[in-house]
């Protein structure tokens, strides 16, 4: 389970609180409608902690931006909600691709979202472009 907290951007405040519904927290970043700090009124960021396995351990990241398609893909009654989340992980930028399926109003979180550091992400995108894919 990915931990998610809103944290105050004011270095003197240090206020943080649980972000609640994950889907809505990511949509808040996308819509530029983040909550304000309850202590100082300052801006907040969304911080995520990934529980990676294989000896990597918990990895803290700050969400820089979130992207969603303007039109959600639909298969029969199921609506697919793919996200592209841009993260700051220490000094590195990374990309995370979580998704939800909404079936009859019920949200189902996709558990196997890739998390890719920027150099690797850029390299595989460059390979695809070199073969003619992902052209604007």
N, C-alpha and C positions, 0 to 999 in steps of 0.2 A: 504494500500500500504506500502510495506517495503521500508524504506529509506536506501540508500546505498551510502557510501562515501569511497574514498580512503583516508587514513590518514597516514602522515609521521611517521615513527617509531622513528625518532630522537627527543628526549624530548625537545631539544632547538628550533626546527623548527616550529612545530604546523601547518604545511601546510596540507590542506585537500581540496578535490574536489569531485564533484558528480561522481559516478562510471559509469553512463550511462547505457547501456544495461545490465540488470540484469543477463540474461543467460550467456552472454559473461564474465561478471565480475566473476561469479562463476567458469566458465571454465578457466579463467586466474589463479585463485588460484590453481585449480586442476593441471594445466599444469606448475605450478611454473613460470609463465610469468607475474608477476605483474608489473605495470608501476613503474618507478622510480620517486622520488619526483622532481617536477619542480623547487623547491626553493634550495634545498641542495644536490640533487642527491642521497639521501638516499633511503632505502627500504620503501615500503608502505605496509599497511595492509588494508583489507576490513572490514569496520565497518557497521553493520546493525542496524536499529532501527525498532522494531516491534510495530505496533499500537494495542496492545492487548486491548480487551474490558473487560467488567465485573469489572471495577474499577482498573484494573491492570495498565493501562496506557502504555506509551512508554517505551520499554525495549531496552537498548543499548547492543550490543554484538560485539565481534571481531571474525572474521572467523579465526579459527586455521588451518583447512584443509577441503578439498572437495574431495569426492569420487564419481566416475561414473562407471557404468558397462563398460567393454571393448566392449561388443556387445550390441547395443541398441535393446530392444524388438520392434517388428514391428507387427502391426495389420492392414492388408490390406495396405492402403497407408499412415497410420498414424504411426509415429515413436515416441515411448515413451522415454523420457529422465529423469529418476529418479536420484536425487542427494542425497547424505548423506553429510550434512554439520556439521562439528564439531565447536562448538562455545564456547567462553569464555564469561560468563555472570557474571560480578563481580568476585567472587572467585569460582564460580561454572562452571563446564563444562556442556554443553547441546548439544542436537542433534536435527537437523531440517531436514525434508525430503521433500523439494520442488520438483516439477516436471513440465515438459513442454510436450506438445504434439506438434509435428511438422507435419502438414498436408499440402502437396503441397508446402513446403518451408515456410509456415506461422507458426510462433511460438505462441502457446496458453499456457499461464501460468495457472497452477493448483492452485486454490485459497485456498484450504483447507489442506495445508501441516502441519503435526503434528510437534510440538515443545516440546521436552521432556527433562527435567533435567536428568543428568547422573544417580543419584541413582534410579530413576524410570525406566529409560531405561535398566539399568543393571538388575533390578529385573524382568522385564517382559521377557528379553532375557534368564535369568536363569530359569524361569518357563518353557519356550519353550524348552530349552536344557534338562531340567529334564524329559520332556515327549518325548525326542528323536529327536527333531527338531534342526536345525541350527548346526549340528555336522560338524566339518571339514572333 
